[in-house]
Amino acid sequence: MKKILITGGAGFIGSHVVRLFVNKYPECEIYNLDKLTYAGNLENLTDIENKPNYHFIKGDIVDADYIYQLFAEHQFDSVIHLAAESHVDRSITNPTEFVMTNVVGTVNLLNAAKSNWQLAIGNGVSENLFYHVSTDEVYGSLHDGGFFLENTPYDPQSPYSASKASSDHFVRAYHNTYKLPIVISNCSNNYGPNQFPEKLIPLFINNIRNNKPLPVYGKGENVRDWLFVVDHARAIDDVFHKGKIGETYNIGGFNEWKNLDLIKVICKVMDKKLGREIGESKKLISYVTDRAGHDLRYAIDANKIMNELGWKPSLQFEEGIEKTIDWYLTNQKWLDDVTSGDYAKYYEKLYVGR
């Protein structure tokens, strides 16, 4: 049976990828490696935790010796690497943590894969694959229209995006230097169930539910391209199984929203769902000092993956955001659990205290 290691599989995007692969490929052994930091939650996977082809491993990709031991023990055939620190505000506060996880952790995985696959690679018969999942933020900011292409020059503006850009470069370097079979994908902003509520959409859903301020950076004019997380998981499946070795694929929803307009949509839907007067939640909007190095606009050109691999988004944003809000309102205990204790204090300091 093929053994696939998915790193960061208890996190937001990772849990959706793990679920898809476990259910769709029962002939494959799926190993979920996660450190279970604040953003990793095994409650995200209770529906598949007893599947015979699913295995959870608690571990840290920064521990090189442990990663080597893990590869030697399980002889993974492929890696889908999602484990990462991903919140820009946290990277501004503690950039070193992002360097360790996103750069050093990635290199540790590359070294272990290279060591275990080198014989097959040398014989030219390798069926292995190192799939690195990255972000559109590595490209920097769009100011004059246009879209990010796979060959757009990198221009990271935050410690987070710099760490992801560095990890992308290492993955390509291992392909060019050691012939390691790799693919990379760079995706736009994701939304949907199970996202840790330090990110905009679940944070604002939770704050509206609890009548807390909705802090908007600057004037709310920053533009992002949004993609429903299940569609991203489907894209990862397509790239993993049909992508060309050494290639990069941009994944996006062709679905741009200014932050302020997006927030107003969330407010309107939440007012309907909570039985409030339309417009009531908009009164919670407050404006805070803009984030340092805040990119103005991200927008992905996803034509390559659509034309070459046949993928396309399945949901329009209006449908996706309603599904998302319904999930958080139905799973209020999950939301309360992950925002309790130290996490809640962190949000208050980071967002409301500005």
ABEGO torsion letter per residue (X at the ends): XBBBBBBGAABAAAAAAAAAAAAABAABBBBBBBAGBAABBAAAAAAAAABAABBBBBBBAABAAAAAAAAAAAGBABBBBABBBABAAAAAABAAAAAAAAAAAAAAAAAAAAAAAAAAAAAGABABBBBBBBBAAAAEBBAAEEBBBAABBBBBABAAAAAAAAAAAAAAAAAAAAGBBBBBBBBBBBBEBGBBAABAAAAAAAAAAAGBBBBBBEAGABBBBBBBAAAAAAAAAAAAAABBBGBBBBBBAGBBBBAAAAAAAAAAAAAAAAGBBBGAAAAABBBBBBBBGBBABBBBBAAAAAAAAGBBBABBAAAAAAAAAAAAAABAAAAAAAABEAAAAAAAAAAAAX
